[in-house]
Amino acid sequence: MIVYGPANAGNAGRPLAAVHGMERALPGLRLDWRISDEGKPIPLPQRDAWVADGQTDEPGLPLLCNGDESYPVTISGWEKSSASSPGGQPQFEIHVSLPLATPGIAAIAADVLEAIAEGARAFWGHATPFNAGVEISRQTRHPVRKPGVPPRGLPTLNLPEELRLPEIPQRLGWMNYWSEAAAQAIGFPDSARDSELLSRSRRTATGGWVVQLTEAPLDLDNPAHLAALMRAYERFPEIGGRSTP
């Protein structure tokens, strides 16, 4: 999972809100461990204070985990410069890793994505299985800086810094979080065209949306899943900066 929001400006409030929201979404989860240089979990009895202190020198969210090497769950975040962000505005991005084999992963992924996105006041975000996420990331191309052709006939997406607004999603995923501003920017929902997507969507407390493309986790080796992804890109040409106002 990745969500993108406004720059953090050295304030621990939103990163901690994302952590707390994730813990509420997964009852029993405690992200109160860090990882040593040797890759071993180290307990953090004063986790919130440790995260807050970490904001003073370099805004971000130090990597936290649940301390269970057999079922690893992690969250971390960092600033993204204005030079590499849409609209020339710096952003804060949060990354979450959750085992795909988790029972009831669809409901859990939707809850966690919503929790971290709303906590971080994100513009947009997505939750996508690793293999599909790697292929979707290869859609972003530039004739000089990142030449090549996207896989599987998927459309070419522009570099993030080429997008005119930070609210415009840079790409699609299996589960998609669109803030109210992001939904407005791409024209979602349209009752005449989005009935299928709306059947797998829900509104969030802040007016955003969690939109699920396929029932099962996105698998681009599945022709039906690939077709669903293609339809969504066709429906929302603004995603990835493929259309201009």
Beta strands, then each sheet from edge to edge (+ up, - down):
strand 1: 2-6
strand 2: 33-35
strand 3: 41-43
strand 4: 60-65
strand 5: 74-80
strand 6: 91-97
strand 7: 124-127
strand 8: 175-178
strand 9: 201-203
strand 10: 209-212
sheet 1: 4+ 5- 6+ 1- 7+ 8- 10+ 9-
sheet 2: 2+ 3-
end
